[in-house]
């Protein structure tokens, strides 16, 4: 069970008091004053420079996730990969819990101060503090503290470091000051694990993992017990650094400090990108956004800033259905015309109107259903339910009333506000946030509501899917195979919260092509729990992961638009101005804002174009408005600085404008690049997002 992603009680920090109390308790336990706040001006100015500390601009630093795990340490911008986590291992070693993204029973609070990143975590009855300091380039000092609130039978609590066998299988381990004295060097190529998947147990002051391509040195402040193991899939070597050996007692507190230093080969080979304008794919209208209103104090200024400074091509707003018709026996349109319209409904409709006035297509989605329309108690949407289910199903005996209620909302929106919605959806009904449907129920609902909307003269149809992430591709298949349902599908939609494989992205592209409708990413982002540790939004690593995902989606799925969650103060692309309580500075764009502005600069209505690359550290997507001769190539470099060559440009393109966003620059324009015989040569900066735009 993972943390909910887009429901108000998890996406609005003011609505889950229990969670905030837990986080506050962690801070109190460790004697912390809380997270730094940030904030506001009425007329913020745009700037192409991102003001950050020296530590945040550095490219030689550890990559720390908001739950405390490290992905590795960057060397000249290239990530020397390894994975760390805190692991609580059960007494028989058959099971363990580890820190991770959206894990059940875990709460995390992330903060940065200069070169120090600190994460407070709660795992059941255990409280952790991890302080990761960038003490020098390519080296991180990590201080870990653990405190227990109950007696627990365990094999132990460990700081686990995982190294890919692909990188280290031909290497060796060197032990530093092992006690008792033992062989100090072991070959990973010849070592064999025992029946418990263990290679060795020892006590040492550190260890070096050395291979031809990668090196990692771990040093402890004092002799520490270490277990070297193989993971269950036989893909990683694991070093279990002991924090607690055996059972933990109530009130027990332990700590350890150690350093991690990484080095290795840095890939600086020239990048070759090949564009193929002869095979245009699907139209990309541009970037979009969600406008679900949750913070009446801060949302207005953030929304205005984004609408003023971003080209928004698509939008998605909320239908507050539970406030539109709370009583099934009251005509909601008659009540609204009599002045009895709930403020939440009015605000949502006005938001839709504001977007439509700008020529932006509007999708209407519902999160909460009125009590009369569902089976169960709406208050159970966030309580544990049998079988691990979430949300609630619609009452099948009231489907006709449900169709009429939703239809009335969309009709009133058209008649009174002049907005005919492009499509309607239940948000993430595959998961139950908060209306839950089976794949078959989803198909049936599309047929039923679609037919009703057509009968009352609305052009509005439905989104197929609008799923919690890209993985549940099977959720859309029954509707795809039902010709009556297909008639009422205006687009296919998925959300991008948990990432995805290339194969899954290709399947969403194929589904939209089979139906001959657009593909939309109804919610774009990467971490659904990030509102609970909002300082992570200002980290360059977070911004780089996000734009890398979007570029992959553009290349492999070819969506008509990616709709950011959100262009309000929730998961905001801006900082300051009261966003997440940060009222100490004016409203300002973050690196994430500049990334999205740069992607949104794609010529409107351009076709996706194939572009290939010879480097694993490069993600690219290309677009072309062939009729007008406008082209854009987006390139994410997750590695070191290197030269690049782009070939295949049309003969009409003679020069390229270059824009770069990274930890220090926001869509900053560099020197123009000449194009000779369809070729252009340029430099890709380390850990950056670069866009090449044809000059007209």
C-alpha positions in Angstrom: 0.0 0.0 0.0 1.5 3.3 -1.0 0.8 6.8 0.0 -2.1 8.4 -1.9 -1.0 10.8 -4.6 -3.6 13.2 -5.6 -6.3 13.3 -3.0 -6.8 16.4 -1.0 -6.0 14.8 2.4 -2.6 13.9 1.1 -2.1 16.7 -1.4 -3.2 19.5 0.9 -0.8 19.8 3.8 -3.5 21.3 6.0 -5.9 18.3 5.8 -4.0 15.5 7.4 -3.4 16.5 11.0 -2.3 13.1 12.1 0.5 12.9 9.6 1.7 16.4 10.4 1.7 15.6 14.1 3.9 12.5 13.4 6.3 14.7 11.5 6.3 17.3 14.2 6.9 14.6 16.8 10.0 13.5 14.9 11.4 17.0 14.9 10.7 17.4 18.6 12.4 14.1 19.4 15.6 15.1 17.7 15.4 18.7 19.0 14.9 20.3 15.6 13.1 23.6 15.1 11.4 22.6 11.9 11.9 23.2 8.2 13.1 26.5 6.7 10.3 28.6 5.2 10.4 30.7 2.1 8.0 33.7 0.2 6.1 36.9 -1.5 5.8 39.8 -3.8 2.8 41.1 -5.7 4.8 41.6 -9.0 7.6 39.1 -9.1 10.2 39.6 -11.8 11.4 36.8 -14.2 15.1 36.0 -14.0 17.2 33.5 -15.9 19.5 32.9 -12.9 18.6 30.5 -10.2 19.8 31.8 -6.9 21.2 28.8 -5.0 24.0 28.0 -2.5 27.4 26.8 -3.7 26.5 23.3 -2.4 23.4 23.2 -4.6 25.2 24.4 -7.7 28.1 21.9 -7.3 28.0 18.9 -9.6 30.3 16.7 -7.4 27.9 15.8 -4.6 25.8 13.0 -3.3 22.3 12.6 -4.7 20.0 12.3 -1.6 16.4 11.4 -1.9 13.7 12.9 0.4 13.4 9.7 2.4 17.2 9.6 3.1 18.4 7.1 0.6 21.3 7.9 -1.7 21.3 7.1 -5.4 25.1 7.6 -5.5 27.6 10.4 -5.7 28.1 12.6 -8.8 31.6 12.9 -10.2 31.9 15.7 -12.8 28.1 15.5 -13.1 28.0 11.8 -13.7 26.3 9.6 -11.1 28.6 6.9 -9.6 25.6 4.7 -8.8 24.9 2.8 -5.6 21.8 2.6 -3.5 21.5 3.1 0.3 18.7 2.6 2.7 18.0 2.0 6.3 16.8 -1.6 6.9 15.0 -3.1 9.8 15.6 -6.9 9.5 13.4 -9.4 11.2 14.9 -12.0 13.4 15.0 -14.8 10.8 16.3 -12.6 8.0 13.3 -13.6 5.9 11.9 -10.1 5.8 13.0 -6.6 6.2 11.5 -3.1 6.0 13.5 -0.3 4.4 13.2 3.4 3.8 11.8 4.2 0.4 9.4 6.2 -1.7 5.7 6.0 -0.6 6.2 3.1 1.8 3.5 2.0 4.2 4.1 3.0 7.8 6.8 5.5 6.9 6.9 9.3 7.3 9.8 11.5 6.3 10.8 15.2 6.7 13.5 16.6 4.4 15.5 19.8 4.9 18.7 21.3 3.6 21.0 23.9 5.3 24.0 24.8 3.2 25.9 21.6 2.4 23.9 19.5 5.0 20.8 17.6 4.0 18.9 16.1 6.9 16.1 13.6 6.8 13.9 12.7 9.8 12.1 9.4 9.3 9.6 7.3 11.2 9.3 3.6 10.5 6.6 2.1 12.7 8.0 2.6 16.3 11.5 3.5 15.1 12.7 7.1 14.6 15.7 7.9 12.5 17.8 11.0 11.7 20.2 10.9 8.7 22.4 13.9 8.2 24.3 13.9 4.9 27.0 16.5 4.6 28.9 17.3 1.4 32.2 17.6 3.2 34.3 17.7 0.0 33.8 16.9 -3.6 32.8 13.3 -4.3 32.7 12.5 -0.5 29.7 12.5 1.8 29.8 12.2 5.6 26.7 10.5 7.0 25.6 10.6 10.6 22.8 8.2 11.4 20.8 8.1 14.7 18.1 5.7 15.6 15.7 5.7 18.6 13.1 3.0 19.5 9.8 3.5 21.2 9.0 -0.2 21.9 10.8 -3.4 22.5 11.1 -5.3 19.2 12.6 -8.7 18.3 15.0 -8.2 15.4 18.1 -9.5 13.7 19.2 -5.9 13.7 19.0 -2.4 12.1 21.4 -1.7 9.3 22.6 1.0 6.9 22.5 -0.9 3.6 24.7 -0.1 0.6 23.8 -1.8 -2.6 26.3 -2.1 -5.5 25.3 -3.3 -8.9 26.9 -6.6 -9.9 27.1 -5.3 -13.4 29.6 -2.6 -12.2 31.5 -4.6 -9.5 31.3 -8.3 -10.4 34.9 -8.2 -11.8 36.1 -6.2 -8.8 37.3 -6.8 -5.3 36.7 -5.8 -1.6 39.5 -4.4 0.5 38.8 -4.4 4.3 40.2 -1.7 6.4 41.6 -2.7 9.8 39.4 -5.8 10.1 39.2 -7.4 13.6 40.0 -10.0 14.4 42.7 -9.9 11.6 41.6 -11.7 8.6 42.2 -11.7 4.8 42.0 -8.1 3.8 41.2 -8.5 0.2 38.5 -10.6 -1.5 37.7 -11.2 -5.2 34.0 -10.5 -6.0 34.5 -12.6 -9.1 35.4 -15.7 -7.2 33.6 -15.3 -3.9 30.5 -17.6 -3.4 27.7 -16.8 -1.0 26.6 -19.4 1.6 23.1 -20.7 2.0 22.0 -17.5 3.6 23.3 -15.5 0.7 26.2 -14.1 2.8 29.8 -13.7 1.5 31.3 -12.7 4.8 30.8 -11.2 8.2 33.5 -9.1 9.8 34.2 -6.0 12.0 36.3 -3.3 10.3 36.9 0.4 10.2 35.9 0.4 6.6 35.9 -1.2 3.2 36.8 -0.4 -0.4 34.8 -1.8 -3.3 37.0 -1.6 -6.4 36.3 -2.5 -10.0 37.8 -1.3 -13.3 34.9 1.2 -13.8 33.8 2.1 -10.3 35.3 2.6 -6.8 33.5 3.2 -3.5 35.2 3.7 -0.2 33.3 3.4 3.1 35.0 4.5 6.4 33.5 4.2 9.9 34.3 6.4 12.9 34.8 3.3 15.0 35.1 -0.5 14.2 31.7 -1.6 13.0 30.2 -5.0 12.2 29.6 -5.4 8.5 27.8 -8.2 6.5 28.4 -8.6 2.8 25.5 -10.3 1.1 23.9 -11.0 -2.3 20.4 -9.7 -3.0 17.6 -12.2 -3.7 17.6 -11.4 -7.4 21.4 -11.9 -7.6 21.8 -8.5 -9.2 23.4 -6.5 -6.4 26.1 -6.9 -3.7 25.0 -5.6 -0.4 27.0 -4.2 2.5 24.9 -4.2 5.7 26.5 -1.7 8.1 25.3 -2.5 11.6 23.5 0.1 13.7 21.9 -2.2 16.1 22.7 -5.9 16.4 19.8 -8.1 17.7 16.7 -6.8 19.5 16.0 -3.2 20.3 14.7 -2.0 23.6 12.3 0.8 24.4 14.2 4.1 24.7 17.3 2.7 23.2 19.2 5.2 21.0 22.2 4.4 18.8 24.2 6.4 16.3 27.1 5.9 13.9 29.0 8.2 11.5 30.8 7.2 8.4 32.0 8.5 5.0 31.3 7.4 1.5 33.7 8.4 -1.3 33.1 7.6 -4.9 35.2 7.6 -8.0 35.3 6.0 -11.4 35.3 6.4 -15.2 33.5 9.5 -16.4 31.8 9.2 -19.8 32.9 12.2 -21.8 32.5 10.6 -25.3 31.0 12.9 -27.9 27.3 12.5 -28.2 25.7 11.7 -31.6 22.1 12.6 -32.1 20.3 11.7 -35.3 17.0 13.4 -36.2 14.5 11.9 -38.7 12.0 14.6 -39.9 10.7 12.2 -42.6 8.6 10.2 -40.0 6.4 12.7 -38.1 4.3 11.2 -35.3 1.6 12.7 -33.1 1.0 16.3 -32.5 2.3 17.9 -29.3 0.1 20.9 -28.3 2.5 21.9 -25.5 2.6 21.7 -21.7 -0.5 21.8 -19.6 -1.5 21.9 -15.9 -3.9 20.9 -13.2 -5.8 23.7 -11.5 -7.5 21.9 -8.6 -8.0 24.7 -6.0 -7.0 23.9 -2.5 -5.3 26.9 -1.0 -7.4 30.1 -1.4 -4.7 32.2 0.2 -1.7 31.3 -2.0 -3.2 29.7 -5.1 -4.3 33.0 -6.8 -0.8 34.5 -7.0 0.8 31.2 -8.1 -1.8 30.6 -10.8 -1.5 34.1 -12.1 2.3 33.9 -12.3 2.1 30.6 -14.2 -0.5 31.8 -16.6 1.5 35.0 -17.2 4.8 33.2 -17.8 4.0 29.8 -19.2 2.3 28.8 -22.4 -0.4 26.5 -21.0 -1.8 24.3 -23.7 -4.2 22.1 -21.7 -5.9 22.2 -18.3 -7.7 20.0 -15.8 -10.0 21.3 -13.1 -12.0 19.7 -10.3 -15.7 18.9 -10.2 -16.5 19.2 -6.5 -19.4 16.7 -6.9 -20.0 16.2 -3.2 -20.9 19.9 -3.0 -22.7 20.1 -6.3 -25.5 17.7 -5.3 -25.2 16.5 -1.7 -28.9 15.6 -1.7 -29.9 13.2 -4.5 -33.5 14.5 -4.4 -32.7 18.2 -5.0 -32.3 19.4 -8.6 -28.7 20.9 -8.5 -29.2 23.2 -11.5 -32.4 24.7 -10.0 -30.6 25.1 -6.7 -27.6 26.8 -8.4 -29.8 29.2 -10.3 -31.6 30.1 -7.1 -28.2 31.1 -5.6 -27.6 28.0 -3.6 -24.3 27.1 -5.2 -21.4 26.0 -3.0 -18.4 28.3 -3.0 -16.1 25.4 -3.9 -18.3 24.7 -7.0 -18.4 28.3 -8.0 -14.6 28.6 -7.6 -14.0 25.5 -9.7 -16.4 26.7 -12.5 -14.8 30.1 -12.5 -11.4 28.5 -12.8 -12.6 26.6 -15.8 -14.0 29.7 -17.3 -10.8 31.6 -16.8 -8.9 28.9 -18.6 -11.4 28.6 -21.4 -11.2 32.4 -22.0 -7.5 31.9 -22.8 -8.4 29.2 -25.4 -7.2 26.4 -23.2 -9.1 23.1 -23.5 -10.6 22.0 -20.1 -10.9 18.6 -18.6 -13.2 18.1 -15.6 -12.3 15.4 -13.1 -14.0 14.3 -9.9 -12.3 13.1 -6.7 -15.1 12.8 -4.2 -18.6 11.5 -4.8 -21.6 12.5 -2.6 -22.6 9.9 0.0 -25.8 9.0 -1.9 -23.9 7.9 -5.0 -21.5 5.4 -3.4 -21.5 2.2 -1.4 -20.0 2.8 1.9 -19.1 5.8 4.1 -17.1 8.5 2.4 -15.0 8.8 5.5 -13.6 5.4 4.8 -11.8 6.6 1.7 -8.6 6.9 3.7 -9.1 4.2 6.3 -7.8 0.6 6.0 -10.3 -1.5 4.2 -10.6 -5.3 3.7 -8.2 -6.6 1.1 -6.2 -3.3 1.2 -8.7 -1.5 -0.9 -9.0 2.2 -1.2 -11.9 4.5 -2.0 -15.4 3.4 -2.7 -17.5 2.0 -5.6 -20.4 3.8 -7.1 -23.8 2.4 -6.2 -24.9 0.4 -9.3 -28.6 1.0 -8.4 -28.1 4.7 -8.8 -26.2 4.9 -12.0 -28.9 6.8 -13.9 -29.1 9.4 -11.1 -25.3 9.6 -11.2 -25.3 10.2 -14.9 -27.9 12.9 -14.6 -26.0 14.6 -11.7 -22.7 14.8 -13.5 -24.4 15.8 -16.7 -26.2 18.6 -14.9 -22.9 19.9 -13.7 -21.3 19.9 -17.1 -24.5 21.4 -18.7 -24.6 24.2 -16.1 -20.9 24.9 -16.7 -21.6 25.3 -20.4 -24.8 27.4 -20.0 -23.7 29.7 -17.2 -19.9 29.9 -17.7 -19.5 29.2 -21.4 -17.3 26.2 -20.9 -17.9 22.9 -22.7 -15.5 20.5 -21.2 -13.4 18.4 -23.5 -13.7 15.4 -21.3 -14.8 14.1 -17.9 -13.0 11.5 -15.6 -13.0 10.0 -12.2 -9.5 10.7 -10.9 -7.4 7.5 -10.6 -10.4 5.2 -10.3 -8.2 2.2 -10.8 -6.7 2.8 -7.4 -9.7 4.4 -5.7 -8.8 8.1 -5.2 -11.6 8.3 -4.3 -14.1 6.6 -6.6 -13.0 3.0 -7.2 -13.9 1.1 -10.4 -12.9 -2.2 -11.9 -11.8 -2.2 -15.5 -15.2 -3.6 -16.5 -17.0 -1.0 -14.4 -14.9 1.7 -16.0 -15.9 0.6 -19.5 -19.6 0.4 -18.4 -19.5 3.9 -16.9 -18.0 5.4 -20.1 -20.8 3.9 -22.1 -23.5 5.1 -19.7 -22.3 8.6 -19.0 -21.2 9.1 -22.6 -24.6 8.3 -23.9 -26.3 10.5 -21.4 -24.0 13.5 -22.2 -24.7 13.1 -25.9 -28.5 12.9 -25.2 -28.4 16.4 -23.5 -26.5 17.9 -26.3 -23.0 18.0 -24.8 -19.9 17.3 -26.9 -18.1 16.3 -23.7 -16.9 12.7 -23.7 -14.7 10.8 -21.3 -11.1 10.1 -20.6 -10.1 6.4 -20.8 -7.9 5.5 -17.9 -6.8 8.6 -16.1 -4.9 6.0 -14.0 -2.8 6.5 -10.9 0.4 5.9 -12.9 1.5 4.2 -16.1 1.6 0.6 -14.8 -2.1 -0.4 -14.9 -2.3 -0.6 -18.7 -4.8 -3.5 -18.4 -7.3 -1.2 -16.8 -8.2 0.4 -20.1 -8.5 -2.8 -22.2 -12.2 -3.8 -21.6 -13.3 -0.3 -22.8 -11.0 -0.5 -25.8 -12.6 -3.8 -26.8 -16.2 -2.4 -26.4 -17.3 -0.5 -29.5 -20.1 1.2 -27.6 -17.6 2.5 -25.1 -15.2 3.6 -27.7 -17.8 6.0 -29.2 -17.6 8.1 -26.0 -13.8 8.2 -25.5 -12.1 11.6 -26.3 -8.6 10.7 -25.1 -6.5 8.2 -23.3 -4.9 9.3 -20.0 -2.4 8.1 -17.5 -0.5 9.8 -14.6 3.3 9.6 -14.2 3.8 9.3 -10.4 5.8 6.1 -10.1 7.8 6.3 -13.3 7.6 3.6 -16.0 9.5 1.4 -18.3 10.0 2.2 -22.0 7.8 -0.8 -22.9 4.9 0.5 -20.8 5.2 4.0 -22.3 5.1 2.4 -25.8 1.9 0.5 -24.8 0.1 3.8 -23.9 1.1 5.3 -27.2 -0.2 2.2 -29.0 -3.5 2.3 -27.2 -4.2 5.9 -28.2 -3.3 5.0 -31.8 -5.6 2.1 -31.9 -8.5 4.3 -30.8 -7.3 7.2 -32.9 -7.6 9.6 -30.0 -5.0 11.8 -28.3 -2.9 10.6 -25.4 -2.7 12.9 -22.4 -0.6 12.6 -19.2 -3.4 13.8 -16.9 -1.0 14.4 -14.0 2.7 14.9 -14.5 5.1 14.6 -11.6 7.4 12.0 -9.9 6.8 11.9 -6.1 3.3 11.9 -4.7 4.4 12.3 -1.1 6.6 15.3 -1.9 4.3 17.8 -0.3 5.2 16.4 3.1 8.9 17.3 2.5 8.5 20.4 0.2 12.2 21.5 0.4 12.9 18.7 -2.0 11.2 20.7 -4.7 14.2 23.1 -4.7 16.8 20.4 -5.2 18.4 20.2 -8.6 18.3 16.4 -8.5 14.5 16.5 -8.2 14.2 18.8 -11.1 16.5 16.7 -13.3 14.6 13.5 -12.6 11.3 15.2 -13.4 12.4 16.7 -16.7 14.2 13.5 -17.7 10.9 11.6 -17.2 8.9 14.1 -19.2 11.4 13.9 -22.1 11.2 10.1 -22.1 7.4 10.3 -22.1 7.4 12.8 -25.0 9.7 10.5 -27.0 8.1 7.2 -26.3 4.4 7.9 -25.7 4.0 11.0 -27.9 1.3 12.6 -25.7 -0.7 15.6 -26.9 0.1 17.3 -23.6 1.6 16.6 -20.1 -0.5 18.3 -17.4 1.7 19.3 -14.5 0.5 18.5 -11.0 -0.1 21.4 -10.3 0.1 24.9 -11.6 -1.3 26.1 -8.2 0.6 26.3 -4.9 0.2 22.5 -4.5 3.5 20.8 -5.6 4.3 24.3 -6.9 6.9 25.1 -9.5 7.4 28.3 -7.6 8.9 29.1 -4.1 8.2 31.9 -1.8 5.1 34.0 -1.7 3.6 31.8 1.0 4.1 28.5 -0.9 4.3 25.8 1.7 4.5 28.5 4.4 7.5 30.2 2.9 6.7 33.8 3.3 10.3 35.0 3.9 11.0 35.9 0.2 9.2 37.0 -2.9 7.5 34.5 -5.2 10.2 33.1 -7.5 10.6 30.4 -10.2 12.5 27.3 -9.3 14.6 25.1 -11.6 11.5 23.0 -12.2 9.6 26.0 -13.5 12.4 26.8 -16.0 12.5 23.2 -17.1 8.8 23.2 -17.8 8.9 26.7 -19.5 11.7 25.4 -21.7 9.7 22.3 -22.7 6.6 24.4 -23.1 8.5 26.5 -25.7 8.0 23.7 -28.2 6.3 25.1 -31.3 2.5 24.6 -30.8 1.1 21.9 -32.9 4.5 20.4 -33.8 4.7 16.7 -34.6 6.9 14.3 -32.5 9.9 13.3 -34.6 12.2 10.3 -34.1 15.6 11.2 -32.6 18.2 8.6 -31.6 21.3 8.9 -29.5 24.4 6.9 -28.8 24.7 7.7 -25.1 23.0 6.0 -22.1 23.2 9.3 -20.1 21.2 11.3 -22.6 17.4 11.4 -23.0 16.1 13.3 -26.0 12.8 14.2 -27.7 12.2 16.2 -30.9 9.4 18.0 -32.5 8.8 19.7 -35.8 6.2 22.0 -37.3 7.1 20.8 -40.8 4.8 23.2 -42.7 6.3 26.3 -41.1 9.8 24.9 -40.7 9.9 25.2 -36.9 11.9 22.6 -35.0 12.8 21.9 -31.3 15.1 19.2 -29.9 15.1 18.7 -26.1 18.1 17.0 -24.5 18.5 15.9 -20.9 22.1 15.2 -19.9 22.3 13.3 -16.7 26.1 12.9 -17.0 29.2 14.9 -17.5 29.9 17.8 -19.8 30.6 16.6 -23.3 30.4 17.8 -26.9 27.4 16.8 -29.1 26.5 16.7 -32.8 23.0 16.7 -34.2 22.5 15.5 -37.7 19.4 15.1 -39.9 18.2 18.7 -39.7 16.3 19.9 -42.8 18.1 22.0 -45.3 15.9 25.0 -44.4 17.4 25.2 -40.9 20.5 27.3 -40.9 20.9 28.3 -37.3 19.8 27.0 -33.8 19.0 29.0 -30.7 20.3 27.2 -27.5 18.6 27.3 -24.1 20.0 25.7 -21.0 18.4 25.0 -17.6 20.5 23.6 -14.8 21.1 24.3 -11.1 22.5 27.7 -11.8 20.6 28.8 -15.0 17.0 29.1 -15.9 16.3 28.7 -19.6 19.4 30.8 -20.3 20.1 31.5 -23.9 23.6 30.8 -25.1 25.4 31.5 -28.4 23.6 30.4 -31.5 24.8 27.4 -33.3 25.2 27.3 -37.1 23.8 24.4 -39.1 25.9 23.2 -42.0 24.7 20.4 -44.3 22.0 19.5 -41.7 24.6 19.2 -38.9 25.1 21.2 -35.7 27.8 20.9 -33.1 27.4 22.2 -29.5 28.2 21.5 -25.9 26.0 19.7 -23.4 26.6 20.9 -19.9 26.7 18.5 -17.0 23.4 17.6 -15.3 21.4 19.9 -17.6 18.4 20.3 -19.8 19.2 21.8 -23.2 16.8 22.8 -25.9 17.7 23.6 -29.5 15.2 25.8 -31.5 15.4 26.5 -35.2 15.8 30.2 -36.1 13.4 31.7 -38.6 
